[in-house]
Amino acid sequence: GAGGTAVCRTIINNGTLTITGTNNLDVYGDWANNSSFVFNTSSITFRGSANNTLAGTTATTFYSLIINKVATANTVTSTTSVFTTTNLTITQGNLVLTNPPATPINVRYVVTGNISVPAAGILTDNVNWDANSHLLSVGGNIDIDGIFNYNSGNLPHVNMNGAGNKTVRTGSDPLS
């Protein structure tokens, strides 16, 4: 059906996980995609007060990835080499982008639409980006009222792509 919400603790996908229609899956634990995830037009929302990990051996494509934790200090740390989402929203909490433990040649975080970080959200970039293989690619606009914290050394690499004009806006937070 459409418009429903399911709740789970931890997702370890070793087969095929399909979410039909326009629904939401609330994840209160870790996410490990080791096979096939079919997202359709559904949202994945990381919730709760625990720190969680977004991992797996297979690239994950989300339609809408939302971080909405209990507190700004609660983290979701990505240790996967690739994830793609149409839209990324960090309502509350901290999404930490990192190099995977085995750091492959291509680390790619791709947002084909917009990134939105309201006041209680933090996007932390801890990837050692370089112009050739590690990339945060954004196809839409970036709108940050919270914090964009990049600790990626000398080469923070954000690639704005897609057709038309793009907007990058930061709010009044001096840490953005």
PyMOL commands that set and color helices and strands:
alter all, ss='L'
color gray80, all
select strands_A, chain A and resi 5-8+11-13+16-18+24-27+31-33+36-38+43-46+52-55+60-68+75-78+82-97+107-111+115-117+120-125+134-138+142-144+147-150+158-160+168-170
alter strands_A, ss='S'
color yellow, strands_A
deselect
rebuild
show_as cartoon
